[in-house]
């Protein structure tokens, strides 16, 4: 589920614009049944292919669908598929009867991991790193890693130790803790059909697994630097892992019964976050982890803690 807030008017406006015509809504309705090409959409809806292509682009730019260009008998065809099945928009920011809880947000550079075990293909790049680090796990020990804007590995994990700040020493009641990161699979070069099961652990507890649909490289990432040329991974999907009193969620879909009580946060002043690929995963397709100045979202890993 895609969750929007009125506090982010640009994001809300972009989605509402994409949904503002019956044609684009009908395109989404057809894609509920599975992947379709622009030509198939044109035939089903009775619109010229050029009109369908323009409207598909609007839906893609809004992040509601993803497309893939594949070879066909007479050139190429563009396949379209849904990303989200539900959209929720929060239309209020506060209520007279409900006091908003306090939140503390911490952003952690992707290269600031405290522990790791990675296997090729692996590496990292970033502004100020003179050499691209490729397929050398020992390079993940180098201080250069702190400048990383994109890192990747086929198997293994990276683990972060994030300070847990409290509003005060007497109010140590957390209502939820959320981690946001831009992620995708790791394939040779890139591959729009390369799935990967990317798992997250918090304080040693397995929270859930995000099934990444692809290693995205069909276009330039919105913030990807000029030095990183097309032909390699360019962007990912902003993925949210949330734990509250009812369980653990990946992009608002419940994944496990692990709840806040299992993390023992009130006893700590830090949080251990691990991102990796389990050996027993169905799709061992690696992970690309994006940082600030790379991909489609100009951010590092975010931890958002909400307090009662």
PAZAPA-4460 file (N, C-alpha, C; in steps of 0.05 Angstrom, whole numbers, plus 32768, in hexadecimal, padded with zeros to 4 digits):
% residues 308
    n_x    n_y    n_z   ca_x   ca_y   ca_z    c_x    c_y    c_z   seq   type   mol
   8011   7FE8   8000   8000   8000   8000   8012   8019   8000     1      X     A
   800B   802C   7FEF   8018   8046   7FEF   8009   8059   8001     2      X     A
   8018   8063   8015   800B   8075   8029   8016   8091   8025     3      X     A
   8005   80A5   8021   800C   80C0   801D   8001   80D2   8033     4      X     A
   800E   80E9   8037   8005   80FB   804B   8001   8117   803F     5      X     A
   7FED   8125   8049   7FE8   8140   803F   8000   8153   8046     6      X     A
   8011   8149   8058   8029   8159   805E   803D   8158   8047     7      X     A
   803A   8146   8034   804B   8145   801D   803A   814B   8004     8      X     A
   8034   8165   8000   8021   816D   7FEB   802B   8166   7FCF     9      X     A
   8045   8166   7FCA   804F   8160   7FB0   8049   8143   7FA8    10      X     A
   804E   8130   7FBB   8049   8114   7FB6   802B   810F   7FB2    11      X     A
   801A   811C   7FC3   7FFD   8118   7FC0   7FF4   8123   7FA5    12      X     A
   7FFE   813B   7F9D   7FF6   8147   7F84   7FFE   8135   7F6C    13      X     A
   8015   8129   7F6E   801F   8119   7F58   800D   8100   7F54    14      X     A
   8006   80F4   7F6A   7FF5   80DC   7F69   7FD9   80E4   7F5F    15      X     A
   7FCE   80FA   7F6A   7FB3   8102   7F62   7FB2   810A   7F45    16      X     A
   7FC7   8117   7F3B   7FC8   811D   7F1E   7FC8   8104   7F0D    17      X     A
   7FD7   80F0   7F16   7FD8   80D7   7F07   7FBD   80C9   7F06    18      X     A
   7FAD   80CD   7F1B   7F93   80BF   7F1C   7F7C   80D1   7F13    19      X     A
   7F82   80E8   7F06   7F6E   80FC   7F01   7F5E   80F7   7EE7    20      X     A
   7F65   80E3   7ED7   7F56   80DE   7EBE   7F4C   80C1   7EBE    21      X     A
   7F34   80BD   7EB4   7F28   80A2   7EB2   7F3A   808F   7EA3    22      X     A
   7F49   8099   7E8F   7F5A   8087   7E7F   7F70   807B   7E90    23      X     A
   7F7D   808B   7EA0   7F93   8081   7EB1   7F88   806E   7EC7    24      X     A
   7F70   8074   7ED1   7F64   8063   7EE5   7F5D   8048   7ED8    25      X     A
   7F54   8048   7EBF   7F4D   802F   7EB1   7F66   801F   7EAB    26      X     A
   7F7C   802D   7EA5   7F96   801E   7EA1   7F9D   800F   7EBA    27      X     A
   7F9B   801C   7ED2   7FA1   800F   7EEB   7F8E   7FF7   7EF0    28      X     A
   7F74   7FFA   7EE9   7F61   7FE5   7EED   7F69   7FCC   7EDC    29      X     A
   7F71   7FD1   7EC4   7F79   7FBA   7EB3   7F92   7FAC   7EBE    30      X     A
   7FA5   7FBC   7EC9   7FBE   7FB1   7ED3   7FBA   7FA1   7EED    31      X     A
   7FA2   7FA3   7EF9   7F9C   7F92   7F10   7F9E   7F74   7F09    32      X     A
   7F99   7F6E   7EEF   7F99   7F52   7EE6   7FB4   7F48   7EDF    33      X     A
   7FC8   7F5A   7EDF   7FE3   7F51   7ED8   7FF1   7F64   7EC5    34      X     A
   8009   7F5D   7EBC   8019   7F6E   7EAA   800C   7F6F   7E8F    35      X     A
   800C   7F87   7E83   8001   7F8B   7E68   8013   7F9E   7E59    36      X     A
   8015   7F9A   7E3F   8025   7FAC   7E2E   8014   7FC5   7E27    37      X     A
   8021   7FDA   7E1E   8013   7FF2   7E16   8000   7FEC   7DFE    38      X     A
   8009   7FDA   7DED   7FF8   7FD3   7DD6   7FDF   7FC4   7DDF    39      X     A
   7FE1   7FB3   7DF3   7FCA   7FA5   7DFD   7FB7   7FB8   7E0B    40      X     A
   7FC2   7FCC   7E1A   7FB1   7FE0   7E27   7FA3   7FF1   7E12    41      X     A
   7FB1   7FF7   7DFC   7FA5   8006   7DE6   7F8D   7FF8   7DDA    42      X     A
   7F90   7FDE   7DD6   7F7A   7FCE   7DCA   7F63   7FCB   7DDD    43      X     A
   7F69   7FC7   7DF7   7F54   7FC3   7E0B   7F44   7FDD   7E10    44      X     A
   7F51   7FF3   7E10   7F44   800D   7E17   7F3A   801D   7DFF    45      X     A
   7F44   8015   7DE7   7F3A   8023   7DCF   7F47   803E   7DCA    46      X     A
   7F5F   8042   7DD4   7F6D   805B   7DD0   7F86   8056   7DBF    47      X     A
   7F8F   806A   7DB0   7FA8   8067   7DA1   7FC0   8060   7DB3    48      X     A
   7FD3   8052   7DA8   7FEA   804A   7DB7   7FF9   8062   7DC2    49      X     A
   7FFA   8078   7DB2   8008   8090   7DBB   7FFB   809B   7DD4    50      X     A
   7FE1   809B   7DD5   7FD2   80A6   7DED   7FD8   8094   7E05    51      X     A
   7FD7   807A   7E01   7FDD   8067   7E17   7FF9   806C   7E22    52      X     A
   800C   806F   7E10   8028   8073   7E18   802C   808C   7E29    53      X     A
   801F   80A2   7E21   8021   80BB   7E30   8016   80B7   7E4D    54      X     A
   7FFF   80AA   7E4F   7FF2   80A6   7E69   8001   8091   7E7A    55      X     A
   800C   807D   7E6E   801D   806A   7E7C   8035   8078   7E89    56      X     A
   8041   808B   7E7A   8058   809A   7E84   8050   80AA   7E9D    57      X     A
   8038   80B6   7E9D   802F   80C5   7EB4   802D   80B3   7ECD    58      X     A
   8021   809B   7EC9   801E   8088   7EDF   8039   807E   7EE9    59      X     A
   804B   807A   7ED6   8066   8071   7EDE   8075   8086   7EEE    60      X     A
   8073   809F   7EE5   8081   80B5   7EF3   8075   80BA   7F0F    61      X     A
   805C   80B3   7F12   804F   80B6   7F2D   8056   809E   7F3F    62      X     A
   8064   808A   7F34   806C   8073   7F44   8055   805F   7F48    63      X     A
   8040   8060   7F38   802A   804D   7F3B   802D   8033   7F2B    64      X     A
   803D   8035   7F15   8042   801D   7F06   8060   801C   7EFF    65      X     A
   8069   8004   7EF7   8084   8002   7EEC   8082   7FF6   7ED0    66      X     A
   8095   7FFE   7EBF   8095   7FF4   7EA4   80AF   7FE7   7E9D    67      X     A
   80AE   7FD6   7E89   80C6   7FC7   7E80   80C5   7FC5   7E62    68      X     A
   80DB   7FCD   7E55   80DD   7FCC   7E38   80E9   7FB2   7E2F    69      X     A
   80DB   7FA2   7E1F   80E4   7F88   7E16   80E4   7F87   7DF8    70      X     A
   80F6   7F77   7DEC   80F6   7F74   7DCF   80DD   7F66   7DC5    71      X     A
   80D3   7F6E   7DAE   80BC   7F62   7DA1   80C2   7F5D   7D84    72      X     A
   80AF   7F51   7D76   80B3   7F4A   7D59   80B9   7F62   7D48    73      X     A
   80AB   7F78   7D4E   80AE   7F90   7D3D   80BA   7FA7   7D4D    74      X     A
   80CF   7FA1   7D5D   80DC   7FB6   7D6C   80DC   7FAF   7D8A    75      X     A
   80CD   7FBE   7D9A   80CC   7FB9   7DB6   80B0   7FBE   7DC1    76      X     A
   80AA   7FB3   7DD9   8091   7FB8   7DE5   8095   7FC0   7E02    77      X     A
   8084   7FD1   7E0C   8086   7FDA   7E28   8071   7FCC   7E39    78      X     A
   807A   7FBD   7E4D   8068   7FAF   7E5F   8063   7FC0   7E78    79      X     A
   804B   7FC1   7E81   8043   7FD1   7E98   8038   7FBF   7EAE    80      X     A
   803F   7FC6   7EC7   8034   7FB6   7EDE   8031   7FC9   7EF5    81      X     A
   801E   7FC2   7F07   8018   7FD2   7F1F   802E   7FCF   7F33    82      X     A
   8032   7FE5   7F43   8044   7FE4   7F5A   8034   7FE2   7F74    83      X     A
   801F   7FF1   7F76   800E   7FF2   7F8E   7FF2   7FE8   7F88    84      X     A
   7FE5   7FDB   7F9B   7FCA   7FD3   7F98   7FB7   7FE6   7FA8    85      X     A
   7FC3   7FF5   7FBB   7FB3   8007   7FCB   7FC2   8022   7FCF    86      X     A
   7FB3   8038   7FD2   7FBE   8052   7FD7   7FAE   805E   7FEE    87      X     A
   7FBC   8068   8002   7FAE   8076   8018   7FBA   8092   801B    88      X     A
   7FA8   80A5   8020   7FB1   80C1   8023   7FA7   80CC   803E    89      X     A
   7FB9   80D4   804F   7FB2   80E0   8068   7FAB   80FD   8064    90      X     A
   7F92   8105   8069   7F89   8120   8062   7F89   8133   807B    91      X     A
   7F95   812A   8091   7F96   813C   80A8   7FB2   813A   80B4    92      X     A
   7FBA   814F   80C1   7FD4   8150   80CD   7FD3   814F   80EC    93      X     A
   7FBC   8158   80F7   7FB9   8156   8114   7F9B   8158   811A    94      X     A
   7F94   8150   8132   7F79   8150   813B   7F77   815D   8156    95      X     A
   7F61   816A   815B   7F5E   8177   8175   7F5C   8163   818B    96      X     A
   7F53   814A   8185   7F4F   8137   819A   7F66   8123   819D    97      X     A
   7F78   8122   8188   7F8E   8110   8188   7FA8   8120   8185    98      X     A
   7FBA   811E   8198   7FD3   812B   8197   7FE7   811B   8186    99      X     A
   7FF4   8127   8173   8007   8118   8163   801E   810F   8174   100      X     A
   8028   80F7   816E   803F   80ED   817D   8058   80FA   8173   101      X     A
   806C   80F9   8184   8086   8105   817C   8095   80F0   816C   102      X     A
   80A3   80FA   8157   80B4   80E8   8147   80D0   80F3   8146   103      X     A
   80E3   80E1   8145   80FF   80E8   8142   810A   80D8   812B   104      X     A
   8116   80E7   8118   8120   80DB   80FF   813E   80DB   80FE   105      X     A
   814A   80C5   80F8   8167   80C3   80F6   816E   80B8   80DA   106      X     A
   8181   80C5   80CC   8189   80BD   80B2   81A6   80B2   80B3   107      X     A
   81AA   809A   80A8   81C4   808C   80AB   81D0   8088   808F   108      X     A
   81E8   8092   8089   81F5   808D   806F   81F7   806F   806B   109      X     A
   81F3   8067   8052   81F3   804A   804C   820E   803D   8051   110      X     A
   8224   804D   8050   823E   8042   8054   8246   8040   8071   111      X     A
   8235   8049   8083   823B   804B   80A0   8233   8031   80AE   112      X     A
   8236   801A   80A1   822F   8001   80AE   8245   7FFA   80C2   113      X     A
   823D   7FEB   80D7   8250   7FE3   80EC   8259   7FC6   80E9   114      X     A
   824A   7FB7   80D9   8251   7F9A   80D5   8247   7F93   80B9   115      X     A
   8254   7F7F   80AD   824C   7F77   8092   8257   7F5B   808C   116      X     A
   824A   7F4E   8079   8255   7F36   806C   8249   7F36   8050   117      X     A
   8259   7F3B   803C   824F   7F3D   8021   825E   7F2B   800E   118      X     A
   8251   7F23   7FF9   825C   7F12   7FE5   8257   7F1E   7FC9   119      X     A
   826A   7F1A   7FB7   8267   7F25   7F9B   824F   7F19   7F8D   120      X     A
   8243   7F29   7F7B   824D   7F44   7F73   8247   7F58   7F8A   121      X     A
   825C   7F68   7F90   8259   7F7B   7FA6   8269   7F94   7F9F   122      X     A
   8263   7FAA   7FAC   8272   7FC2   7FA8   8264   7FDB   7FB2   123      X     A
   8270   7FF2   7FAF   8263   800B   7FB6   8270   8021   7FA5   124      X     A
   8261   8037   7FA1   826A   804E   7F92   8260   8067   7FA0   125      X     A
   826C   807E   7F9A   8263   8097   7FA5   8276   80AE   7F9C   126      X     A
   826C   80C6   7F9F   827C   80DE   7F99   8294   80DE   7FAC   127      X     A
   82AC   80E3   7FA1   82C4   80E4   7FB1   82D1   80C9   7FB4   128      X     A
   82C5   80B4   7FAB   82D2   8099   7FAB   82E0   8096   7F90   129      X     A
   82FA   8096   7F90   8309   8098   7F77   8306   807E   7F66   130      X     A
   8305   8067   7F73   8303   804E   7F65   82E8   8040   7F6C   131      X     A
   82DC   8036   7F57   82C4   8026   7F5B   82CC   800B   7F68   132      X     A
   82C0   8006   7F7F   82C7   7FED   7F8E   82B6   7FD6   7F84   133      X     A
   82C3   7FC3   7F77   82B4   7FAD   7F6A   82BD   7F92   7F75   134      X     A
   82AA   7F82   7F7E   82AD   7F66   7F84   82C4   7F60   7F97   135      X     A
   82CA   7F72   7FAA   82DE   7F6D   7FBE   82D2   7F72   7FDA   136      X     A
   82C9   7F5D   7FE7   82BC   7F61   8001   82CD   7F70   8015   137      X     A
   82E8   7F6D   8014   82F9   7F7B   8027   82F8   7F99   8024   138      X     A
   82F0   7FA3   800C   82EE   7FBF   8008   82D7   7FCB   8019   139      X     A
   82C5   7FBB   8023   82B0   7FC5   8034   82BA   7FCD   8050   140      X     A
   82D4   7FC7   8055   82E1   7FD1   806E   82ED   7FEC   806A   141      X     A
   82F1   7FF5   8052   8300   800E   804C   82F0   8026   8056   142      X     A
   82FE   803B   8061   82F0   8053   8069   82E0   8061   8053   143      X     A
   82E8   805B   803A   82D9   8067   8023   82BC   8060   8024   144      X     A
   82B5   804A   8031   8299   8041   8031   8286   8056   803D   145      X     A
   8291   8068   804E   8280   807D   805A   8276   8091   8045   146      X     A
   8283   8092   802D   827B   80A3   8018   8268   8095   8004   147      X     A
   8261   807C   8009   8251   806D   7FF6   8236   8079   7FF2   148      X     A
   822D   807A   7FD9   8212   8083   7FD2   8202   806C   7FC7   149      X     A
   820F   8057   7FBF   8202   803E   7FB5   8214   8027   7FBD   150      X     A
   8209   8013   7FCA   8218   7FFA   7FCF   8207   7FE2   7FC8   151      X     A
   8215   7FCC   7FC2   8206   7FB5   7FB9   8215   7F9B   7FC0   152      X     A
   8207   7F85   7FC2   8213   7F6B   7FC7   81FE   7F56   7FBF   153      X     A
   8208   7F3E   7FB7   81F6   7F29   7FAE   81EB   7F19   7FC6   154      X     A
   81FC   7F14   7FDA   81F4   7F06   7FF2   8201   7F13   800A   155      X     A
   81F5   7F0E   8022   8201   7F18   803A   81F0   7F2E   8047   156      X     A
   81FD   7F41   8055   81EE   7F56   8063   8200   7F6E   8069   157      X     A
   81F3   7F84   806F   8200   7F9B   807C   81F0   7FA2   8094   158      X     A
   81FD   7FAA   80AA   81EF   7FAF   80C3   81F7   7FCA   80CE   159      X     A
   81E2   7FD9   80D7   81E6   7FF4   80E1   81DF   7FF6   80FE   160      X     A
   81EE   8006   810D   81E8   800C   8129   81DF   8029   812A   161      X     A
   81C5   802E   8130   81B9   8048   812E   81B2   8052   814A   162      X     A
   81BB   806A   8151   81B4   8075   816C   8196   8078   816F   163      X     A
   818C   8070   8186   8170   8073   818C   816D   808A   81A0   164      X     A
   8162   80A1   8196   815F   80B8   81A6   8143   80B8   81B3   165      X     A
   8142   80C1   81CC   8129   80C2   81DB   8121   80DF   81E0   166      X     A
   8107   80E6   81DF   80FE   8101   81E5   8107   810A   8201   167      X     A
   8105   80F8   8214   810F   80FC   822F   8112   80E1   823D   168      X     A
   811D   80E0   8254   8123   80C7   8261   810A   80BA   826E   169      X     A
   80F5   80CA   8271   80DD   80BF   827F   80C9   80B5   826A   170      X     A
   80C9   80C0   8252   80B6   80B8   823E   80C3   80A5   822A   171      X     A
   80C6   808C   8232   80D3   8078   8221   80BE   8064   8217   172      X     A
   80AA   806F   8209   8095   805D   81FD   8094   8062   81DF   173      X     A
   809C   804E   81D0   809C   8050   81B3   8082   8044   81A8   174      X     A
   8076   8053   8195   805E   8048   8188   8064   803A   816E   175      X     A
   807A   8042   8160   8082   8033   8148   809E   803C   8141   176      X     A
   80AC   802A   8132   80C6   8030   8128   80C6   8028   810B   177      X     A
   80D1   8039   80F9   80CF   8035   80DC   80EA   8039   80D0   178      X     A
   80F1   8029   80BC   810A   802C   80AD   8103   802F   8090   179      X     A
   810F   8043   8083   810B   8048   8066   8125   8046   8058   180      X     A
   8125   8038   8041   813D   8036   8031   8135   8031   8014   181      X     A
   8145   803C   8001   8140   8037   7FE5   8150   801E   7FDE   182      X     A
   8142   8009   7FD3   814E   7FEF   7FCF   8146   7FE4   7FB3   183      X     A
   8156   7FD2   7FA9   814E   7FC1   7F92   8160   7FA9   7F92   184      X     A
   815B   7F97   7F7F   816B   7F7F   7F7C   8187   7F85   7F71   185      X     A
   8198   7F71   7F70   81B3   7F75   7F65   81B8   7F5F   7F50   186      X     A
   81B8   7F67   7F37   81BD   7F55   7F20   81D6   7F5F   7F11   187      X     A
   81E2   7F4F   7F00   81F8   7F59   7EEF   81EE   7F6F   7EDE   188      X     A
   81FB   7F87   7EDF   81F1   7F9E   7ED1   81D7   7FA7   7EDD   189      X     A
   81C1   7FA0   7ED1   81A6   7FA4   7EDC   8194   7F90   7ECE   190      X     A
   817D   7F8B   7EDB   816A   7F78   7ED0   814E   7F7E   7EDB   191      X     A
   813C   7F85   7EC9   8121   7F8E   7ED1   810F   7F77   7EDB   192      X     A
   811A   7F5E   7EDA   810A   7F47   7EE4   811A   7F37   7EF9   193      X     A
   812C   7F43   7F07   813D   7F36   7F1A   8132   7F39   7F36   194      X     A
   8125   7F24   7F40   8119   7F26   7F5B   812D   7F20   7F71   195      X     A
   8128   7F2C   7F88   8139   7F26   7F9F   8129   7F2A   7FB9   196      X     A
   812D   7F18   7FCC   8121   7F19   7FE7   8134   7F28   7FF9   197      X     A
   812E   7F41   8000   813F   7F52   8010   8133   7F53   802C   198      X     A
   8142   7F49   8040   8137   7F45   805B   8143   7F5A   806E   199      X     A
   8134   7F62   8082   813C   7F76   8096   813A   7F69   80B1   200      X     A
   814E   7F6E   80C2   814D   7F66   80DE   8151   7F7E   80F0   201      X     A
   8143   7F80   8106   8147   7F95   811A   814D   7F89   8135   202      X     A
   8163   7F90   8140   816C   7F86   815A   816C   7F67   815A   203      X     A
   8173   7F5C   8143   8175   7F3F   8141   815B   7F31   8139   204      X     A
   8145   7F3F   8139   812B   7F33   8132   8125   7F37   8115   205      X     A
   811D   7F22   8107   8117   7F24   80EB   80FB   7F32   80E7   206      X     A
   80FC   7F49   80DA   80E4   7F5A   80D8   80D3   7F51   80C0   207      X     A
   80E0   7F4E   80A9   80D1   7F47   8091   80E2   7F48   8078   208      X     A
   80D8   7F3F   8062   80E6   7F3D   8049   80D7   7F4D   8033   209      X     A
   80E6   7F5D   8025   80DC   7F6C   800F   80E4   7F5E   7FF5   210      X     A
   80D0   7F57   7FE5   80D6   7F4A   7FCB   80DB   7F60   7FB6   211      X     A
   80F4   7F64   7FB0   80FB   7F78   7F9C   80F5   7F6C   7F80   212      X     A
   80E7   7F7A   7F6F   80E0   7F6F   7F55   80F5   7F70   7F40   213      X     A
   810A   7F81   7F45   811D   7F86   7F2F   8136   7F94   7F39   214      X     A
   814A   7F94   7F28   8162   7FA5   7F2A   815D   7FBB   7F15   215      X     A
   8156   7FD3   7F1E   814C   7FE8   7F0C   8163   7FF7   7EFF   216      X     A
   8163   7FF7   7EE4   8178   8006   7ED6   816E   800F   7EBA   217      X     A
   8154   800F   7EB6   8149   8016   7E9C   814A   8034   7E96   218      X     A
   814E   8044   7EAB   8150   8061   7EA8   8163   806C   7EBD   219      X     A
   816B   8085   7EBA   817C   8091   7ECE   816C   8096   7EE8   220      X     A
   8178   8091   7EFF   816C   8098   7F18   816A   80B7   7F1A   221      X     A
   8155   80C0   7F28   8150   80DD   7F29   8167   80EC   7F36   222      X     A
   8175   80E0   7F49   818C   80ED   7F56   81A6   80DF   7F51   223      X     A
   81A6   80CB   7F3F   81BF   80BC   7F39   81D3   80CF   7F2B   224      X     A
   81EC   80D0   7F35   8200   80E3   7F2A   8206   80DC   7F0D   225      X     A
   8211   80F0   7EFF   8218   80EE   7EE3   822D   80D9   7EDE   226      X     A
   8240   80D6   7EF2   8256   80C3   7EEE   824D   80A6   7EEC   227      X     A
   8235   80A0   7EF7   822A   8085   7EF7   8219   8081   7EDE   228      X     A
   8225   8074   7ECA   8218   8073   7EB0   8202   805E   7EAE   229      X     A
   81F1   8061   7E9A   81DD   804C   7E95   81EA   8032   7E8F   230      X     A
   81DC   801C   7E95   81E7   8001   7E91   81EB   7FF3   7EAC   231      X     A
   81E8   8003   7EC2   81EA   7FF8   7EDD   81D1   8000   7EED   232      X     A
   81CF   7FF6   7F05   81B9   7FFD   7F17   81B6   801B   7F19   233      X     A
   819E   8026   7F17   8199   8042   7F18   8187   804C   7F2E   234      X     A
   8174   803C   7F37   8161   8045   7F4B   8154   802D   7F58   235      X     A
   8146   8032   7F6F   8139   801C   7F7D   811D   8025   7F85   236      X     A
   8111   8016   7F97   80F7   801C   7FA2   80F9   8024   7FBF   237      X     A
   80EC   803A   7FC7   80ED   8042   7FE3   80DC   802E   7FF3   238      X     A
   80E9   8020   8005   80DD   800A   8014   80DC   8011   8031   239      X     A
   80C5   800B   803E   80C1   8012   805A   80BC   7FF9   806B   240      X     A
   80CC   7FF7   8080   80C9   7FE1   8093   80C0   7FED   80AE   241      X     A
   80A8   7FE5   80B8   809D   7FF1   80D0   8096   7FDC   80E4   242      X     A
   809C   7FE2   80FE   8095   7FD1   8114   8085   7FE1   8128   243      X     A
   806E   7FD7   8130   805E   7FE3   8145   8054   7FCE   8158   244      X     A
   8041   7FD5   8168   8037   7FC2   817D   8029   7FAA   8171   245      X     A
   8020   7FAC   8158   8010   7F96   814C   8021   7F83   813A   246      X     A
   803A   7F8B   8133   804A   7F7A   8122   805D   7F89   8111   247      X     A
   8067   7F7C   80FC   807B   7F88   80EA   8070   7F89   80CE   248      X     A
   8076   7F9F   80C0   806A   7FA4   80A6   807F   7FAC   8092   249      X     A
   807C   7FA4   8079   808C   7FAD   8062   807A   7FBB   804F   250      X     A
   807F   7FD5   804C   806D   7FE6   803B   8050   7FE2   8043   251      X     A
   804A   7FE2   805D   802F   7FE1   8069   8023   7FC5   8066   252      X     A
   8031   7FB2   805D   8026   7F96   805C   8033   7F86   8072   253      X     A
   8022   7F7A   8083   802C   7F6C   809A   803C   7F54   8092   254      X     A
   8054   7F51   809E   8066   7F3C   8096   806B   7F28   80AD   255      X     A
   806A   7F32   80C6   806F   7F20   80DC   8062   7F2B   80F6   256      X     A
   8062   7F1A   810A   8056   7F22   8124   806B   7F2F   8136   257      X     A
   8083   7F33   812D   8097   7F40   813D   808E   7F5D   8143   258      X     A
   808C   7F64   815C   8081   7F7E   8163   8096   7F8D   8174   259      X     A
   808F   7FA6   817C   80A1   7FB7   818B   80AC   7FA9   81A4   260      X     A
   809A   7F9B   81B2   80A3   7F8E   81CB   80BA   7F7A   81C7   261      X     A
   80BB   7F6E   81AF   80D0   7F5B   81A9   80EB   7F68   81A4   262      X     A
   80EC   7F82   819F   8105   7F90   8199   8112   7F9B   81B2   263      X     A
   8104   7F9D   81C9   810F   7FA7   81E2   811D   7FC2   81DF   264      X     A
   810F   7FD4   81D1   811B   7FEE   81CB   811E   7FFF   81E4   265      X     A
   810C   7FFD   81F7   810D   800D   820F   8126   8008   8220   266      X     A
   8133   7FF2   821B   814B   7FEB   822A   8164   7FF4   821C   267      X     A
   8162   8001   8204   8179   8007   81F4   817B   8025   81ED   268      X     A
   8193   802C   81E4   8197   8047   81D9   81A1   8045   81BC   269      X     A
   819D   802E   81B0   81A4   802B   8194   8192   8015   8188   270      X     A
   8193   8014   816D   8183   8000   815F   8196   7FF3   814A   271      X     A
   8195   7FD8   8148   81A5   7FCA   8135   8193   7FC3   811D   272      X     A
   819A   7FCD   8105   818B   7FC9   80ED   819D   7FB9   80D9   273      X     A
   8193   7FA2   80D1   81A1   7F91   80BE   8191   7F8F   80A4   274      X     A
   819E   7F92   808D   8191   7F8F   8073   81A1   7F7A   8064   275      X     A
   8194   7F65   805A   81A3   7F50   804D   8192   7F3C   803E   276      X     A
   81A0   7F27   8034   8194   7F12   8025   8199   7EF8   8034   277      X     A
   8183   7EEA   803B   8185   7ED0   8049   818E   7EBA   8036   278      X     A
   819E   7EA8   8040   81A7   7E91   802F   818F   7E80   8026   279      X     A
   817A   7E7F   8036   8163   7E6E   8030   814E   7E7C   8020   280      X     A
   8153   7E95   8017   813F   7EA4   8008   8138   7E96   7FEE   281      X     A
   811F   7E9A   7FE5   8117   7E8F   7FCB   8125   7E9D   7FB4   282      X     A
   8127   7EB8   7FB7   8134   7EC8   7FA3   814D   7ED5   7FAE   283      X     A
   8164   7EC9   7FA9   817D   7ED4   7FB2   8188   7EE6   7F9C   284      X     A
   817D   7EFE   7F9B   8183   7F10   7F85   8192   7F28   7F8D   285      X     A
   819E   7F28   7FA5   81AF   7F3E   7FAE   819F   7F57   7FB5   286      X     A
   81AE   7F6C   7FBC   81A2   7F85   7FC4   81B4   7F9C   7FBB   287      X     A
   81A7   7FB1   7FB1   81B3   7FCC   7FAD   81A7   7FDE   7FC2   288      X     A
   81B7   7FED   7FD0   81AE   7FFF   7FE5   81B7   801B   7FDD   289      X     A
   81A4   802D   7FDB   81A9   8048   7FD1   81AB   805C   7FE8   290      X     A
   81BD   806F   7FE5   81C0   8085   7FF8   81BA   80A0   7FEC   291      X     A
   81C0   80B4   7FFC   81BA   80D0   7FF3   81CA   80D6   7FDA   292      X     A
   81BC   80E3   7FC7   81CA   80EA   7FAE   81CB   80D4   7F9A   293      X     A
   81BA   80BF   7F9D   81BB   80A9   7F8A   819F   809D   7F89   294      X     A
   8196   8094   7F71   817C   8087   7F6F   8165   809C   7F6B   295      X     A
   814D   8094   7F74   8136   80A5   7F70   812E   80B4   7F89   296      X     A
   813B   80AF   7FA0   8135   80BC   7FB9   814E   80C6   7FC6   297      X     A
   814F   80E0   7FCB   8167   80ED   7FD5   8169   80EA   7FF3   298      X     A
   816E   80D1   7FFC   8170   80CC   8018   8182   80B3   801D   299      X     A
   818C   80B2   8036   8199   809A   803F   8184   8088   804D   300      X     A
   818D   8076   805E   817B   8065   806E   816E   8077   8084   301      X     A
   8154   8076   8086   8146   8086   809B   813B   8074   80B0   302      X     A
   813E   807C   80C9   8130   806F   80DF   811D   8084   80EC   303      X     A
   8103   807E   80ED   80F0   8090   80F7   80E2   8083   810F   304      X     A
   80E6   808F   8127   80DC   8084   8140   80C5   8096   8149   305      X     A
   80AE   808A   814E   8097   8099   8158   8092   8092   8175   306      X     A
   808D   80A6   8185   8089   80A2   81A2   806C   80A9   81AA   307      X     A
   8061   809B   81BD   8047   80A2   81C8   8048   80BD   81D4   308      X     A
***
